[in-house]
């Protein structure tokens, strides 16, 4: 019965080694590979990085770098505006894809593609579409209006919006999928009862769907925020941080400093994001490990 | 056949009004990539929606490596394959062992390891990349495939452990107890009872790790630099270094590169959707 013994209670008594059952010894052996990976590639790098970033001079340098301030603002715009737009669209589309139609089922199979295929060729494809001289978008604008279209990636505001668009394109399918799962978990009886009472589409959403999905929606939004902080590709592959380094986000800025051989600045810029990241992480861990 | 009522037609029309934009939004960047791949250079740059002379010539150039940027195409394709396979195998090994240990053997401190893994899962990937790059340098692994393999295993395992632990907890304890009664050792339980029952989750996790590694750009571009060491996405990124990048070849190579993950995803879709979304967010 050794296997059902819980090792979590700290029993007083003889030293640990003699209290371990064979199963627990195996447990420790099987856990060791992950612990080694964790120590070598998470703990050591993070501590070493923090040590490199420890000098206050780094933070003074960051505060004096206008690119850093701009990147911090861009990151906030990405998180607050980009994610909320994405999650609202995902919530809306989850309702659409939950409909029982053969053609919608087929569409959902195609809809997953942006998430399933790698970023680099698709984002570069978008980048070329937005090319002012050769891109298909400005070709179409020219053939319909006779005017030249805008230089999409040359204006920092437009370029950042395009990067947010690319991010939404890439990650919308995943979140829609999760929210569909949430929707399908709602008991069908509730909707049938509401239907009998003559509830409108909005009333059904307001009083049945939303209350059942609220927790899931909030969790997804927070998780999406954490992951978006780590989204390097959407910005780097579309704008490269340009024009004039005005579309950087913290994820690309850290790598930019790294490429300029300023590792302590790179780490310091990440440390500056920690006051945002750690509460999110703490909250997510509490939610998931309940 | 019953004729649809006017109301049904109106509902269907409204749904199409959502469905058509969704279809276009999803497909346009992918179609654009495909369009470039089958267009001769002149057509690609003319902004046409279908080339006047569709051709497979670009594929021929890629497969015969007839361009400066494509000299090492097969080597790079092989690097991507090898690294993705290694990440899949190693992640499966590490995560299955950890999940079995935490969930079935109730190892002391298992809960804490799970929380540590969860914490890693939440570190934004681009943030970890900065110290990881320097650490790989300290370990002397830069420009070595092992650096990318180990980095991707580090990123893939936390989620893998989390999903596998959730799935393990659902298996009844009685199975293990019965096996112990029959005199099975811990390793026999692992091999003969646990692994077969976990197969669907293992397929999902293996696929996830392979796709993650195959699609990775940032870590690959930081950790590998030699033309014969790099993976396909890094090679694609390097195309952009030239002033007059051969975009039609870039898109052709990109299209070839995107095919395997799409195929793998669709082959294992059943496992993926159930296995991965369940673990991603516990509601």
Interface residues (C-beta under 8 A of the other chain):
Chain A: X1 X2 X3 X4 X5 X6 X7 X8 X20 X22 X23 X24 X26 X27 X28 X30 X31 X33 X34 X35 X37 X38 X40 X41 X42 X44 X45 X46 X48 X49 X52 X93 X96 X99 X101 X103 X104 X107 X109 X110 X111 X112 X113 X114 X116 X117 X118 X119 X120 X121 X122 X123 X124 X125 X126 X128 X129 X134 X135 X136 X138 X139 X140 X169 X173 X177 X178 X181 X182 X185 X215 X216 X219 X220 X223 X226 X227 X229 X230 X231 X232 X233 X236 X237 X250 X251 X252 X254 X255 X258 X263 X266 X267 X270 X273 X277 X280 X281 X284 X285 X287 X288 X289
Chain B: X15 X18 X19 X22 X23 X25 X26 X27 X28 X29 X30 X32 X33 X36 X45 X46 X47 X49 X93 X94 X95 X97 X98 X100 X101 X102 X104 X105 X106 X107 X108 X109 X110 X111 X113 X114 X115 X116 X117 X118 X119 X120 X122 X123 X124 X125 X126 X127 X128 X129 X130 X131 X132 X133 X134 X135 X138 X139 X150 X151 X153 X154 X157 X161 X162 X173 X176 X177 X180 X185 X186 X187 X189 X190 X211 X214 X215 X217 X218 X222 X233 X236 X237 X240 X247 X250 X251 X253 X254 X255 X257 X258 X261 X262 X265 X266 X273 X277 X278 X280 X281 X282 X283
